Amino acid sequence: MSVQLLRRDVLLFFIISLLFFVSIHAFDPFLAPYITSLNVEARTMGIIIGATGLASMLLRFPTGILSDRFHNRKRIIQVGLLFTILSWPIVFLHPTPETLFIAKLADGVTSATWVIYNVMFVAFFPPLEAAAAVALLSVTSPVGTFIGISLAGFMARHFGPQSSFLVATAAATLALLLTFFIRERRPERAREEAAASAVRSQLSDKSVWFLGGLCAAVMMVPFATRDTLTPLLAEGFGMAAGSLATLSSIHLFFYALSTALCAPVFYRRLGLAKTAVIGGVMQGVVAIAMPYAPNILALYGLQALAGVSFGMIFTVLNSLIITHTPVWQQSTRVGLYQSIYSAGIFFGPVLVGYIKYYFAMKQGFLVVGLISILSIVLIHHVIRMVEARREPETIPA
């Protein structure tokens, strides 16, 4: 493949990845208040919002296995996008707790294909640049979500909260069309015995389980606070539903900035371990401080710090999972990892929903903040486990 075509595919795939995050996160700031407006209790609200994480948790590992087995990753991406394209117009036309739950499950199916995006993007780069490539692709998460929330905020402000659902469908449709112009770089096909060996290898690899569990704890924080509790907190300061995009956009802007600085700045000056520790501790402290913000400006400042800290630790974990991983095992390993950390996307909102139902909002922030801080004790152990993969691995005969 020529350098010109390679650069074209990298840019095009980057844009598709941006649209992917636009489609599954555009309406996040409006969803909790909107569900509340339908007279849904807090426990049910948490289950609806967490449905995406539930589907992702169940499907990402099988998606990775299928990707490594059939070597047609682009087709899996296209099928995944169809779920979001078809589900949200139904909610727009008939908004009920049931259709919202089904649409969030459909988003989870789409979200499960993210494992394929990571592996396809890394294939455009030399093996030694895998960690940097993952860090670069990680920028699409906050930037794509920022773009989606900005567009959805405009729609919600002028046409009502339900109109934000159509932003998701439009973005997924555009992403689907662009996938037809991508030239997939497929690895050499492994034999059936090798594919089965990859599954067994990942299931028995403790580093994948530790990394996934650590990331699940990290992921609980933004999904439990930024997407569930913080919008409700902002409404207490008098912020209108259409303006909630501003609050999430601050988090996403600094999350994107932090992610972009990881490879060129944080990794070089601090190393992966210190970058993760600083990010995790800061994220937990900020979450605990959120409900004590005296005004909306202080809440904005805390959101900025939350974005920086989440970007630091999440990018490190995404870089570690692909490090020292043979190409023929990458989809399976990343799929298992993402299935495990999707538990945080599901249990974060569910946990907060139950805490909010039985206790006060402050307890919700406190619990997820402490989980983030306490989980950091694992990072040095996890990095040692990843480095132990350095021994050369070959495809089984």
QUIRAGI-V195029 format. One record per residue. N is the residue number from 1. RES is the residue in three letters. PHI is phi in whole degrees, 0 to 359 (999 if undefined). OMEGA is omega in radians with two decimals (999 if undefined). NEAR is the number of other C-alpha atoms within 12 Angstrom. Layout:
N:RES:PHI:OMEGA:NEAR / N:RES:PHI:OMEGA:NEAR
This chain:
1:MET:999:-3.10:13 / 2:SER:290:3.14:10 / 3:VAL:298:-3.13:11 / 4:GLN:296:3.12:10 / 5:LEU:292:3.13:18 / 6:LEU:298:3.13:21 / 7:ARG:297:3.12:18 / 8:ARG:298:-3.12:18 / 9:ASP:293:3.10:30 / 10:VAL:299:3.14:30 / 11:LEU:295:-3.12:22 / 12:LEU:295:3.13:27 / 13:PHE:292:3.08:40 / 14:PHE:298:3.13:34 / 15:ILE:295:3.10:33 / 16:ILE:300:3.13:38 / 17:SER:294:3.05:44 / 18:LEU:300:-3.13:37 / 19:LEU:295:3.07:42 / 20:PHE:304:-3.12:50 / 21:PHE:285:3.00:42 / 22:VAL:301:-3.03:43 / 23:SER:290:-3.05:50 / 24:ILE:259:-3.09:53 / 25:HIS:232:-3.01:50 / 26:ALA:302:-3.00:50 / 27:PHE:259:-3.05:50 / 28:ASP:307:-3.08:55 / 29:PRO:294:-3.06:50 / 30:PHE:264:-2.94:47 / 31:LEU:289:-3.12:48 / 32:ALA:299:3.09:44 / 33:PRO:297:-3.13:36 / 34:TYR:293:3.11:36 / 35:ILE:297:3.10:35 / 36:THR:299:-3.14:27 / 37:SER:294:3.08:20 / 38:LEU:272:3.13:18 / 39:ASN:63:3.09:15 / 40:VAL:263:-3.13:25 / 41:GLU:289:-3.00:23 / 42:ALA:299:-3.12:32 / 43:ARG:297:3.14:28 / 44:THR:291:3.09:28 / 45:MET:302:3.13:40 / 46:GLY:297:3.12:43 / 47:ILE:293:3.13:36 / 48:ILE:297:-3.11:42 / 49:ILE:294:-3.12:52 / 50:GLY:279:-3.10:44 / 51:ALA:299:3.10:38 / 52:THR:300:3.12:43 / 53:GLY:295:3.12:43 / 54:LEU:297:3.13:37 / 55:ALA:296:3.12:39 / 56:SER:297:-3.13:39 / 57:MET:300:-3.10:38 / 58:LEU:279:-2.93:29 / 59:LEU:251:-3.02:36 / 60:ARG:294:3.12:40 / 61:PHE:293:3.05:40 / 62:PRO:302:3.10:30 / 63:THR:296:3.09:44 / 64:GLY:297:3.11:43 / 65:ILE:297:3.12:40 / 66:LEU:299:3.14:34 / 67:SER:297:3.13:42 / 68:ASP:292:-3.07:40 / 69:ARG:280:-3.00:31 / 70:PHE:258:3.03:24 / 71:HIS:56:3.04:31 / 72:ASN:229:-3.02:26 / 73:ARG:291:-3.12:35 / 74:LYS:298:-3.14:36 / 75:ARG:296:3.11:25 / 76:ILE:296:3.09:34 / 77:ILE:300:-3.11:41 / 78:GLN:296:3.11:32 / 79:VAL:297:3.13:29 / 80:GLY:299:-3.13:40 / 81:LEU:297:-3.13:43 / 82:LEU:298:-3.14:33 / 83:PHE:297:3.11:35 / 84:THR:290:-3.14:48 / 85:ILE:301:-3.03:34 / 86:LEU:272:-2.97:28 / 87:SER:276:-2.98:36 / 88:TRP:286:3.00:40 / 89:PRO:300:3.10:25 / 90:ILE:295:3.11:26 / 91:VAL:294:3.12:31 / 92:PHE:300:-3.10:24 / 93:LEU:278:-3.06:15 / 94:HIS:218:-3.08:16 / 95:PRO:283:3.06:25 / 96:THR:220:3.06:24 / 97:PRO:304:-3.11:28 / 98:GLU:291:3.14:23 / 99:THR:292:3.08:23 / 100:LEU:296:3.13:39 / 101:PHE:297:3.13:32 / 102:ILE:296:3.13:30 / 103:ALA:294:3.10:38 / 104:LYS:292:3.02:43 / 105:LEU:297:3.11:34 / 106:ALA:298:3.06:40 / 107:ASP:299:3.11:47 / 108:GLY:295:3.06:41 / 109:VAL:296:3.08:40 / 110:THR:299:-3.12:47 / 111:SER:299:-3.13:48 / 112:ALA:299:-3.13:48 / 113:THR:282:-3.14:49 / 114:TRP:301:3.07:49 / 115:VAL:305:-3.12:49 / 116:ILE:290:3.13:45 / 117:TYR:301:-3.13:48 / 118:ASN:302:-3.06:47 / 119:VAL:291:3.12:48 / 120:MET:297:-3.11:44 / 121:PHE:290:3.13:45 / 122:VAL:298:-3.12:40 / 123:ALA:296:3.12:34 / 124:PHE:281:-3.03:37 / 125:PHE:237:3.05:26 / 126:PRO:297:-3.08:14 / 127:PRO:305:-3.10:21 / 128:LEU:289:-3.14:19 / 129:GLU:258:-3.07:20 / 130:ALA:299:-3.10:31 / 131:ALA:297:3.12:34 / 132:ALA:294:3.12:36 / 133:ALA:296:3.10:36 / 134:VAL:296:3.11:41 / 135:ALA:298:3.11:41 / 136:LEU:296:-3.14:38 / 137:LEU:293:3.13:42 / 138:SER:298:3.11:43 / 139:VAL:297:-3.08:37 / 140:THR:294:-3.13:40 / 141:SER:295:3.13:47 / 142:PRO:290:-3.11:43 / 143:VAL:291:3.11:39 / 144:GLY:296:3.10:36 / 145:THR:294:3.10:41 / 146:PHE:300:3.13:39 / 147:ILE:297:-3.13:36 / 148:GLY:298:-3.13:43 / 149:ILE:294:3.10:47 / 150:SER:296:3.11:35 / 151:LEU:295:-3.14:36 / 152:ALA:293:3.09:44 / 153:GLY:297:3.08:39 / 154:PHE:298:-3.14:27 / 155:MET:296:-3.12:27 / 156:ALA:295:-3.10:32 / 157:ARG:292:-3.03:23 / 158:HIS:259:-3.05:16 / 159:PHE:231:3.12:17 / 160:GLY:99:-3.07:22 / 161:PRO:303:-3.09:37 / 162:GLN:296:-3.12:37 / 163:SER:294:3.13:32 / 164:SER:296:3.12:41 / 165:PHE:295:-3.12:47 / 166:LEU:288:3.07:36 / 167:VAL:298:3.13:39 / 168:ALA:299:-3.13:48 / 169:THR:295:-3.13:40 / 170:ALA:297:-3.13:31 / 171:ALA:294:3.13:38 / 172:ALA:296:3.12:43 / 173:THR:295:3.11:29 / 174:LEU:296:3.10:28 / 175:ALA:299:3.12:38 / 176:LEU:300:3.14:34 / 177:LEU:297:-3.10:24 / 178:LEU:290:-3.14:27 / 179:THR:298:-3.13:32 / 180:PHE:289:-3.13:19 / 181:PHE:257:3.14:20 / 182:ILE:271:3.03:32 / 183:ARG:263:-3.09:26 / 184:GLU:286:3.06:29 / 185:ARG:265:-3.05:25 / 186:ARG:267:3.06:26 / 187:PRO:290:3.08:24 / 188:GLU:300:-3.06:18 / 189:ARG:294:3.08:20 / 190:ALA:275:3.12:25 / 191:ARG:284:-3.09:18 / 192:GLU:302:-3.14:19 / 193:GLU:296:3.14:16 / 194:ALA:292:3.13:25 / 195:ALA:297:3.11:32 / 196:ALA:296:3.11:22 / 197:SER:296:3.12:27 / 198:ALA:298:3.13:38 / 199:VAL:296:3.14:31 / 200:ARG:300:-3.11:18 / 201:SER:298:-3.11:29 / 202:GLN:289:3.13:33 / 203:LEU:296:-3.13:26 / 204:SER:264:-3.12:15 / 205:ASP:276:-3.09:27 / 206:LYS:296:-3.11:25 / 207:SER:297:3.12:37 / 208:VAL:294:-3.13:39 / 209:TRP:292:3.11:30 / 210:PHE:294:3.12:35 / 211:LEU:298:3.13:44 / 212:GLY:296:3.11:40 / 213:GLY:296:3.10:33 / 214:LEU:297:-3.14:44 / 215:CYS:291:3.09:43 / 216:ALA:300:3.10:39 / 217:ALA:296:3.13:41 / 218:VAL:294:-3.09:53 / 219:MET:291:3.13:45 / 220:MET:302:-2.98:46 / 221:VAL:295:-3.14:52 / 222:PRO:294:-3.13:49 / 223:PHE:287:3.11:47 / 224:ALA:274:-3.07:49 / 225:THR:259:-3.07:53 / 226:ARG:303:-3.02:50 / 227:ASP:263:-3.09:44 / 228:THR:236:-3.04:50 / 229:LEU:275:-3.05:50 / 230:THR:299:3.06:49 / 231:PRO:300:3.10:43 / 232:LEU:291:3.08:35 / 233:LEU:296:-3.14:36 / 234:ALA:295:3.09:39 / 235:GLU:297:3.08:26 / 236:GLY:294:3.06:21 / 237:PHE:272:3.11:22 / 238:GLY:91:3.14:15 / 239:MET:284:3.14:24 / 240:ALA:286:-3.09:25 / 241:ALA:303:-3.11:39 / 242:GLY:292:-3.12:36 / 243:SER:265:-3.12:30 / 244:LEU:296:3.09:44 / 245:ALA:301:-3.13:42 / 246:THR:299:-3.11:37 / 247:LEU:296:3.12:42 / 248:SER:292:-3.12:48 / 249:SER:297:3.10:38 / 250:ILE:297:3.10:33 / 251:HIS:302:-3.06:42 / 252:LEU:291:3.12:44 / 253:PHE:299:-3.11:35 / 254:PHE:284:3.00:32 / 255:TYR:297:3.11:39 / 256:ALA:296:3.13:37 / 257:LEU:298:3.14:34 / 258:SER:297:3.12:39 / 259:THR:297:-3.14:43 / 260:ALA:295:-3.11:31 / 261:LEU:273:-3.05:28 / 262:CYS:300:-3.07:43 / 263:ALA:296:-3.07:33 / 264:PRO:282:-3.01:20 / 265:VAL:239:-3.01:19 / 266:PHE:296:-3.12:31 / 267:TYR:297:-3.07:27 / 268:ARG:287:-3.04:15 / 269:ARG:269:-3.07:14 / 270:LEU:252:-2.98:20 / 271:GLY:85:-3.07:21 / 272:LEU:294:-3.06:36 / 273:ALA:296:-3.12:33 / 274:LYS:294:3.09:26 / 275:THR:301:-3.12:35 / 276:ALA:292:-3.10:45 / 277:VAL:296:3.14:35 / 278:ILE:299:-3.13:31 / 279:GLY:296:-3.09:39 / 280:GLY:293:3.13:47 / 281:VAL:295:-3.13:34 / 282:MET:296:3.13:35 / 283:GLN:298:3.14:48 / 284:GLY:295:-3.14:39 / 285:VAL:297:-3.14:31 / 286:VAL:295:3.13:40 / 287:ALA:300:3.14:45 / 288:ILE:295:-3.09:31 / 289:ALA:282:-3.03:31 / 290:MET:310:-3.05:41 / 291:PRO:291:3.13:33 / 292:TYR:263:3.11:22 / 293:ALA:300:-3.07:23 / 294:PRO:283:-3.10:17 / 295:ASN:204:-3.06:19 / 296:ILE:292:3.12:25 / 297:LEU:294:3.09:18 / 298:ALA:296:3.10:20 / 299:LEU:296:3.06:34 / 300:TYR:300:-3.14:33 / 301:GLY:297:3.11:23 / 302:LEU:294:3.09:35 / 303:GLN:297:3.12:41 / 304:ALA:297:3.12:33 / 305:LEU:296:3.11:35 / 306:ALA:297:3.12:48 / 307:GLY:295:3.12:43 / 308:VAL:299:-3.07:39 / 309:SER:294:3.13:45 / 310:PHE:295:3.11:52 / 311:GLY:301:-3.12:47 / 312:MET:295:-3.03:45 / 313:ILE:284:-3.10:49 / 314:PHE:294:3.14:51 / 315:THR:293:3.08:47 / 316:VAL:300:-3.11:46 / 317:LEU:296:3.10:50 / 318:ASN:294:3.09:45 / 319:SER:288:-3.09:40 / 320:LEU:293:-3.03:43 / 321:ILE:293:-3.10:47 / 322:ILE:267:-3.08:45 / 323:THR:294:3.12:39 / 324:HIS:57:3.12:28 / 325:THR:248:3.10:37 / 326:PRO:301:-3.09:35 / 327:VAL:304:-3.05:37 / 328:TRP:288:3.10:40 / 329:GLN:249:-2.95:43 / 330:GLN:297:-3.10:45 / 331:SER:298:-3.13:48 / 332:THR:295:-3.12:46 / 333:ARG:294:-3.13:50 / 334:VAL:295:3.11:52 / 335:GLY:297:3.10:45 / 336:LEU:296:3.12:47 / 337:TYR:303:-3.11:47 / 338:GLN:290:3.05:50 / 339:SER:297:-3.12:44 / 340:ILE:293:-3.08:37 / 341:TYR:286:3.06:43 / 342:SER:296:3.05:43 / 343:ALA:301:3.10:37 / 344:GLY:292:3.12:39 / 345:ILE:293:3.14:45 / 346:PHE:279:-3.02:40 / 347:PHE:285:3.10:38 / 348:GLY:302:3.11:46 / 349:PRO:298:-3.14:47 / 350:VAL:296:3.13:37 / 351:LEU:300:-3.13:39 / 352:VAL:295:3.11:45 / 353:GLY:301:3.14:38 / 354:TYR:290:3.12:27 / 355:ILE:297:-3.13:27 / 356:LYS:295:-3.13:30 / 357:TYR:291:-3.03:22 / 358:TYR:263:-3.07:16 / 359:PHE:233:-3.13:18 / 360:ALA:252:-3.11:19 / 361:MET:299:-3.11:33 / 362:LYS:299:3.14:27 / 363:GLN:296:3.10:28 / 364:GLY:297:3.10:39 / 365:PHE:298:-3.10:41 / 366:LEU:296:-3.08:32 / 367:VAL:297:-3.10:32 / 368:VAL:292:3.09:44 / 369:GLY:295:3.13:38 / 370:LEU:294:3.10:27 / 371:ILE:300:3.13:33 / 372:SER:298:-3.10:45 / 373:ILE:293:-3.07:34 / 374:LEU:292:-3.10:22 / 375:SER:291:-3.05:34 / 376:ILE:293:-3.14:37 / 377:VAL:298:-3.10:21 / 378:LEU:275:-2.88:28 / 379:ILE:297:-3.12:37 / 380:HIS:295:3.10:25 / 381:HIS:297:-3.13:19 / 382:VAL:295:-3.14:32 / 383:ILE:296:3.08:33 / 384:ARG:297:3.12:20 / 385:MET:294:3.12:24 / 386:VAL:293:3.13:29 / 387:GLU:296:3.12:19 / 388:ALA:292:3.08:19 / 389:ARG:285:-2.96:24 / 390:ARG:301:3.13:15 / 391:GLU:303:-3.12:13 / 392:PRO:297:3.12:11 / 393:GLU:242:3.13:19 / 394:THR:235:3.08:15 / 395:ILE:288:-3.12:22 / 396:PRO:303:3.13:17 / 397:ALA:288:999:11
